[in-house]
Amino acid sequence: MKEIGKKCCKNCKKLKSVKIYANNLSKVGSGAFKNTKEDGKITVYVKNKKTYNKIVKKLKKSGAKTQTYKYKKKK
């Protein structure tokens, strides 16, 4: 996946968990996770912790501020 589109999961109140394979993710659209379930879980599969931190920062900026994040190493 190279990009998550603008407003792709906006207002998805029933979205409980998301798995993102983010080694090649370069962009997260604005408002992509705005108004989603507050106690949702986002698992990010990346090659290292540095990339994980960058992706989490982008996800939080796109509206996923209250969700729980989990790091999984994936080549």
SULFEN-V518569 format. One record per run of one state. SS is the DSSP state (a for helix, b for strand, c for the rest). FROM is the first residue (numbers start at 0). LEN is the number of residues. If there is no record, write none. Layout:
SS;FROM;LEN + SS;FROM;LEN
This chain:
c;0;2 + b;2;2 + c;4;12 + b;16;5 + c;21;5 + b;26;2 + c;28;12 + b;40;6 + c;46;2 + a;48;13 + c;61;6 + b;67;6 + c;73;2
